[in-house]
Amino acid sequence: MLRIGLLTSGGDCQALNATMRGIVKTLYRQAGEPVEVYGFEDGYQGLIYERYRMMDNRDFSGLLTRGGTVLGTSRTPFKLLDTPEADGINKVQAMKDTYRKLKLDCLFMLGGNGSTKTANRLSQEGLNVIALPKTIDNDTYGTDMTFGFTSSVEVATRCIDEIHTTASSHGRVFVIEIMGHKVGWIPLYAGVAGGADVILIPEIPYDIENVIRVIEERDKAGSRFTIVVVAEGAISKEEAALSKKEYKKLVAARTTPSVAYDIANEIDKRTGREIRIAVPGHTQRGGTPDAQDRIFATQCGVEAALACLKGKFGVMIAQINGKMTRVPLEEVAGKLKYVDPKGDLVKEAKALGISFGDE
């Protein structure tokens, strides 16, 4: 009997269910013995408090196209992992106890950077753990791709596409806030795909004067509108020069909802143009996974199942240079994959005339 646990941790995304489907269908076909599947509810909380349900093949039918996660998810911050819960429970010990009580042979964890740090901790504590790279931000270190990313880019791009028509009709400047708190993969890809005029991402500090110049030059060239794509974590050159403590203090003192509103206000004051703000928000996490996400999620699920059957634990499933592989959890846990300011797509976007506000 092969006993496995499944949990989805952190923020949700469109291809979590497709990934779990890939794991379970592969195990049923390849294990050569009966398989028991324990689905933990609401991420690590389910493992801590023994909230789980037995699942079988029928539970995974029809999941390829279903967004979100049928198990539910939650955030269990790694920095608080050794801090007892409100009821005094020791989180790490409770997770180990649940794993051993159920006599699990492997725990499959679908999550991003913080969740992967916890998975690595459990691996170091002696549990058989395999992580799968889930995040719409595509910022997990050690893999070219994460599932959830391309679906999110599709949603964000569709938003930019639809803004184009109303922006051009009214001759407005639109500031569109796209998810990306620490890294700018989604706004970069969606901005290029959607034909943005300006893309502001955390990795490339901007000068508002350069943004204003783009708007004014487009005005002189006869363009009635400008599309400015702004990552949640976009940062000015002045802010980038601050210490981490000073920057946090500045953000805490912000009176507007986000940096997109600050930028819109600056454009309004300096140009007098009619400004509108669009925030697709959590729609970028929702809906049906696109074709690419379904494929990659399935690949991740299959490779994770095969790794389990080969006894390869303490790893994260990854894609490197287009090839599916496994990387040690200890080498990737908690690290972020940033956009390279000198990378190909940034250079190509600049050659096309897209401004990143840095020059």
SVG drawing of the C-alpha trace seen along z (x, -y; Angstrom):
<svg xmlns="http://www.w3.org/2000/svg" viewBox="-16 -70 38 74">
<polyline fill="none" stroke="black" stroke-width="0.4" points="0.0,0.0 1.3,-3.4 0.0,-6.2 0.4,-9.8 -0.7,-13.2 -1.6,-16.3 -1.8,-19.9 -2.0,-23.2 -0.4,-26.1 -0.2,-29.9 -2.1,-31.9 -4.3,-30.0 -3.9,-29.8 -5.6,-28.3 -3.7,-25.0 -3.5,-23.5 -6.2,-21.0 -4.7,-20.0 -1.4,-19.3 -3.0,-17.1 -4.8,-15.2 -1.4,-14.5 0.0,-13.2 -2.8,-10.9 -3.6,-9.5 0.1,-8.7 0.4,-6.9 -2.7,-4.9 -1.3,-3.7 2.3,-3.3 2.5,-2.3 1.8,1.4 0.1,1.5 -3.0,-0.1 -2.7,-3.9 -4.4,-5.8 -4.7,-9.5 -5.1,-11.9 -6.1,-15.4 -5.2,-18.0 -7.6,-20.9 -6.5,-24.6 -2.8,-24.0 -0.4,-23.3 -3.3,-24.0 -4.9,-20.7 -1.6,-18.9 -1.3,-20.6 -4.8,-20.0 -5.5,-16.6 -8.1,-18.1 -8.1,-15.8 -10.3,-13.6 -9.7,-10.3 -9.8,-10.7 -10.0,-8.4 -9.8,-8.5 -13.3,-9.9 -12.3,-13.0 -9.8,-14.0 -12.1,-13.5 -12.8,-16.8 -10.1,-18.7 -7.9,-19.5 -9.9,-22.6 -11.1,-23.6 -9.3,-26.6 -8.6,-27.2 -8.0,-24.2 -10.6,-21.6 -8.6,-21.2 -8.7,-24.9 -5.5,-26.8 -4.2,-29.2 -0.9,-30.9 1.2,-29.6 4.1,-32.1 7.5,-30.3 8.9,-33.0 6.2,-32.0 6.7,-28.3 8.3,-27.9 5.8,-30.2 3.0,-28.2 -0.5,-28.6 -3.0,-30.6 -4.0,-27.3 -0.4,-26.5 0.1,-23.8 3.6,-23.3 3.2,-23.5 6.2,-21.5 5.7,-18.7 2.0,-18.5 2.7,-18.2 5.2,-15.4 2.8,-13.6 0.0,-13.8 2.3,-12.5 3.4,-9.5 0.0,-8.8 -1.3,-8.3 1.8,-6.3 2.4,-8.5 5.1,-7.5 5.2,-10.9 3.8,-14.4 3.2,-16.4 3.2,-20.1 2.0,-22.5 3.2,-26.0 5.4,-29.0 8.5,-30.4 7.3,-30.5 5.5,-27.2 8.7,-25.6 10.7,-26.8 8.3,-24.9 8.5,-21.9 12.3,-22.0 12.0,-22.2 9.8,-19.1 12.2,-17.3 15.0,-18.2 12.8,-16.8 12.8,-13.5 9.6,-13.5 9.5,-12.4 8.4,-15.6 8.2,-16.6 7.4,-20.2 5.7,-21.4 6.3,-25.1 3.0,-26.9 2.8,-30.7 1.2,-33.1 4.3,-35.3 6.7,-32.9 9.3,-33.9 10.3,-30.5 14.0,-30.0 15.4,-27.0 12.7,-26.6 12.0,-28.4 8.3,-28.1 5.7,-27.8 2.1,-26.7 -0.4,-29.5 1.9,-32.0 0.7,-31.8 -3.0,-31.8 -2.4,-34.9 -0.6,-36.6 -3.5,-35.7 -6.0,-37.4 -3.8,-40.5 -3.2,-40.8 -7.0,-40.5 -7.5,-43.4 -4.9,-45.6 -6.5,-44.6 -9.9,-45.8 -8.6,-49.0 -7.0,-49.9 -10.4,-50.5 -11.8,-52.8 -8.5,-54.6 -8.2,-55.4 -11.9,-56.4 -11.6,-59.0 -8.0,-60.0 -7.1,-59.0 -4.0,-57.9 -4.7,-54.6 -2.6,-53.3 -3.2,-49.5 -2.0,-47.8 -0.8,-44.3 0.1,-41.8 3.8,-41.6 4.8,-42.7 8.5,-41.7 9.0,-40.7 7.7,-41.9 7.2,-38.8 3.4,-39.2 3.5,-42.9 6.5,-42.4 4.8,-39.6 1.3,-41.1 2.6,-44.6 4.5,-43.3 1.7,-41.1 -0.9,-43.9 1.1,-46.6 1.7,-48.8 3.6,-52.1 5.2,-52.0 5.9,-49.1 7.1,-49.7 8.4,-46.7 10.2,-46.3 13.5,-45.3 13.9,-48.5 13.4,-51.7 11.7,-54.4 12.0,-58.2 8.5,-59.8 10.0,-62.4 10.7,-59.6 7.1,-58.4 5.8,-61.9 8.1,-62.3 6.6,-59.2 3.1,-60.6 4.1,-64.0 6.0,-62.5 2.9,-60.4 0.8,-63.5 3.1,-65.3 3.0,-62.3 -0.8,-62.3 -1.5,-59.4 -4.6,-60.1 -3.9,-57.7 -1.1,-56.0 -1.2,-52.7 1.0,-52.6 1.3,-49.1 2.4,-49.2 3.5,-46.3 2.2,-46.3 5.8,-46.7 7.0,-49.2 9.5,-51.5 11.0,-54.9 14.7,-55.6 14.3,-57.8 12.6,-55.0 15.2,-52.4 17.9,-54.6 16.2,-54.3 17.1,-51.7 14.7,-48.7 13.5,-50.2 13.0,-53.6 11.1,-52.2 8.8,-50.2 8.0,-53.3 7.2,-55.2 4.9,-52.5 3.2,-52.3 2.5,-56.0 1.0,-55.9 -2.5,-57.4 -3.5,-56.1 -4.5,-52.4 -1.2,-51.6 1.7,-52.9 -0.5,-52.9 -2.6,-55.7 0.5,-57.6 1.8,-57.4 -1.6,-58.4 -1.7,-61.4 1.8,-62.5 0.8,-62.2 -2.4,-64.2 -0.5,-67.0 2.2,-67.3 0.3,-66.8 -3.3,-67.7 -4.4,-64.7 -7.5,-62.8 -6.3,-59.7 -8.1,-56.5 -6.9,-53.6 -7.7,-49.9 -7.0,-47.1 -7.8,-43.6 -6.7,-42.4 -7.6,-38.8 -9.1,-38.1 -5.5,-37.3 -5.7,-34.3 -9.0,-33.1 -10.8,-31.3 -9.9,-28.3 -6.2,-27.5 -5.0,-28.1 -3.6,-25.4 0.0,-26.0 -0.7,-25.8 -2.7,-22.6 0.3,-21.1 2.9,-22.2 0.8,-21.4 0.3,-17.9 4.0,-17.5 4.8,-18.6 2.3,-16.1 3.6,-13.2 7.2,-14.0 6.4,-14.3 4.6,-11.0 7.5,-9.3 10.0,-10.8 8.0,-9.4 8.0,-5.9 11.8,-6.2 12.2,-7.3 13.5,-10.7 12.4,-13.0 13.5,-16.4 13.2,-17.8 11.2,-20.3 10.0,-19.5 11.3,-22.0 11.7,-22.9 15.2,-24.1 15.9,-25.0 12.7,-23.3 13.5,-20.0 11.6,-18.6 13.9,-17.8 14.3,-17.7 16.2,-20.2 17.1,-19.8 14.7,-21.7 17.6,-23.1 19.0,-24.8 15.9,-26.6 13.7,-27.1 12.8,-30.7 14.9,-32.2 13.3,-34.5 13.8,-34.5 13.9,-38.1 13.4,-39.7 16.9,-40.4 16.9,-44.2 19.3,-43.3 17.4,-40.1 16.3,-39.5 12.6,-40.4 13.4,-43.7 15.9,-44.6 13.5,-43.6 10.7,-45.6 12.9,-48.7 13.9,-48.3 10.3,-48.3 9.8,-51.6 8.4,-50.5 9.7,-52.5 10.5,-51.1 10.9,-54.5 14.6,-54.2 15.8,-56.2"/>
</svg>
